[in-house]
């Protein structure tokens, strides 16, 4: 490694460490969940003008969500498309993360360091795993897990929770979305699309494979009883939990994760992005209104 490259690497590491130190929660920010401590910063207490980071995996989803923003300027973030703008008086950063867990995790890590948002929202398409879910169903993610992370045994995959790089301890199998943002997303989806698209809350599992097989889909259903499958949510949630930043997600079912999944995804991803973008916009507007109504009055 050249001396200049080494210097750049040291600067990047130092910047990341400084930011993570600034985001480390105090003891008063820790809450008990199932007997374990989890750091959570409540986004509902933020003031208007604070920021939201929205991640869209694909270009089609990115474009659809960008249409919901005002005063948009575009830039590059670590070779990714990125846009800054506003929804109401809330500053919004939109990043096309790229598909897959590595793309999503690195994309949100770069964006967290660069922009320090109050909350991360993930929006886009998903494949339906629950046989009762129709295409077009809006899934508000309550929790997520990596369906391809663990050990392979004679009986199949034994799933593990992610191992924390700092403590060396295994975390929970499931990452849980911020409850206040889950509520906003669900209320927004129901208010916008009641009678047109079903709205459910549930588990979404993530893996690096695009599931386009009835056999693989049915195996995921038997093991996880998940509503849907995607390639990013669990990875983004893991990074957010390490950084102490709340997250939430909304996904729109484009296909049934069968042998027609690729074709159906291609046909419906733009519409899914539009629906998810409108739900995200409405949820941010709700947050903005809540912040305004709860702000102290000054004479």
N, C-alpha and C positions, 0 to 999 in steps of 0.2 A: 504494500500500500504506500502510495506517495505521501510526502509530508503534507501537501495541501489537502489531499483527500482525508488524511487522518485528522487534520484540523477541522474540516467540515463535519466529520463524523462526531468529533468531540463536542462541537457547538450544538449539533442536533440533539445529542444525548443530554447535554446540560440543559438545553431549553425544555426538553420533555420532563426532566427531573424537577426543574423549577416549577413547571406548570402543575405537575402531579402533586408537588408539595403544597402549592396554593389551593388545590382542590381537595386535599385530605380533610375529611370532616372532623370537627371537634367531638368530644365525648357527648356533648349535648345534642348532636345530630344523629346519634346512634339509636336505633329502635330494635326491639326484640321481635324476631319472627321465628317461630318453631324452635325456640331455645337457642338460636344463634344470632349474632349481631350482624346487622346489615346497615351500611351507610346509605342514607337517603336524604337528598335535598328536596324539600317540597316545592315544586314549581308553582303551586297555587298561591304561595306567599310572595311571589315575585311582583315587581311593579311594572306597569305598562312601559314599553320601550326596551325591556329586556329581550333576549333573543331566543329563537327556536331554530334548531338545526333539523332539516328534513332530508332524509336519505331516500333516493330513488335508485333502484338497481340498474335499470336499463335506460337507454336514450329515449324510447317512446314514453316511459313513465316520467322521466325527467321533464320532457317537453310539455306533457299534459299538466303536470303540477305547476310548472313555471307560469302557465297562463293564469293561474289563480293569484299571482303576486303583482304588486304595483311597484313602480319606481325601480325597475329591474336593471341591474348592471351585471355583466358577465365577466368571469375571470377563470383562471385555471388554478386548481388546487392539486398539487402532486400529480400532474398530467390528467386530472379529472375535470370534467365540465362542472362549473360551479356558478351559481347566480345569487346575488344579494338583492333584497328588496324588502317590501313591507306587506303585511296583512294587518289592516287597521293601523294601530300605532306600534305594533310589535315588529321588530327587526327579524327577518327570516333569511337564513342561509340555506340554499338548496344545493345538494351535491349529488351528482350521478356517481354512485359508488362503484358500479360494475357488479356483475353477477358473481355469486359464489362467496364462501365464507372468508377467504383470504382477502379478496377485493373489498368486501364490506367492512371487515375488521380494520384493515389498514386505512380505508377511506374515512371511517369515523374517527380513528385515532388522529390522523392528520387534521381533520376538521375541529376536533375538540381542542387541540393545541393551538390552532390558528384563531378560532373564534370564541371559545369558552362559552358555549350556549347554556341556557338554563335547563333545557330539556331537549332530548333527541326523539324525533318522530320518524318511524319507518313506514313507507307507503308504497304499495304496488300490488302486483298480482301474486296468485298462489294456485297450486293444484289442489283440488278437493280430495280429501282422504275419507271423510265421513260419507258413507253411501247415501245418506239422506240429504246432502247438500246439493243444491242445484247450481249450475253455472250462473254467475252474477251475484251469488251470495256475498255479502259484506261480512268479513270476519274481523271482529275487534279482538286483538290478541290479549288474553289474560295472562298467559305464561308461555314459555317456549323452552325447547331443549334441542340438543344436537342428536339427531337420530343415527349418526354414523360415527359417534365418538365413544370409545370404550375398548373392550377386548373381544376378539373373535374366538368363540369356543365351539365345541362340537354341537352344542345346542343352538348356536347362532350368536348374534352380537349381544354382549352384556354391556349395557350403557353405563357410562360413568358421568358424574358431574365434572366440570372443568377444574383442573388443578391450579391453584393460585400461585403465580410465579414468585411472589414475595414471601408467602408463608409456607409454601410447599404442601398445604392442606387441600384436600378435595372439597370443592364447593357443592352446593345443592345441585341436584340433577336438573331442576327447573329454575329458570330465571323468571321473576314475576314483574309484570309491567306496573308502572306507577298507577295507583288506583284512581287518583283524581283525573288523570289524562285518559284512562280507559273509560271512565264515566263520560267525559266530554266527547270522546270519539263516538261512543255508542249513541248518546243523545243526538249528536250531529247527524250520524248516519240514519237514524230512525226519523228524525225531523225532515231530512232532505229526500229520503227514498222510501218512506213508508208506502206500502202497496205496490211498489215497483221492484224492489230488491229485498230479499230477506236479510235480516241483520242478526248475527249470532255472536256471542262471546265464546272463546274457547282456546284450546291449546293449538299452537302451530309449531311443528317440528321442522328443523333445518338441517340440510346436508349439502355436500358439494355436488351431488348427482342430480340431474334433471330427471325426475321420475316419470317415465312414459311406459309403464308396464303394469298391467292389471295384477300380476302376481306380486310384484314389489309393492304396489299400492296396498293390496290386501294384507300383506305381511306387516306393513306400517300400521294399518288400522288395528290388526290383532294385537300388536305390541303396545301401541301408544294411545289408541282411541282418540287420535287427534282430529281436529276439524280439517286441517289443511297442511300442506308441505310447501316450503320455499327453500331458498339457498342462502339466506342472509340474516334473518331476524335473530337467531340464537347467538350468532357471532357478534353482532352489534350489541346485543344485550350484555354479553360478557365483558366487552370493552367498557361499556357505560357503567357497569357495576364496579369494575376496578377503579374507575375514575370518580365514582360517587355522583354520577349524573343520572337523573331519572330518565326513563325511556318509555315509549309506548308505540304501538304499531297497529296499522289497519291494512288488511289484505282483501283483495277481491278475487273470487274464484273464477278462473278463466277456462278450466278444463277439469277432467276427472282423473288425471295422472295415469291415463291408459295409453294404448298405442296411437291414439289420435291427439295426444297432449300437445305435441310440437305444433301441429297445424292449428289447433284451437287456440293455443297461446298466441301464435302469430296473428290470428284474426282478431283476438279480443284484448290484447295487452294495452292498446291505446285507450279503449273504452274503460278498462280497469284502472288505468292511470288517471283518467278524467274523474271517475267516481271517487277514487282514493284522494285525489287532489281536492275535490270539493268538500269531502269529509274533513280533511286536515284544515282547510281554510276555515270552515265553520267552527271547528274545535278551537282554533287559535283566536277567532273572534269571540268565542265564549270566554276564553281565558282573559282576553283583553277587557271585556265587559266586567268580569268578576273583579279584576284588579282595580278598575276604575271605581266600582261600587264600594269596594272595601278600603279604598284609600282615605286617609284622614282628611277632613275638611279644614282649610286654613282661612281665617278671616283676613 
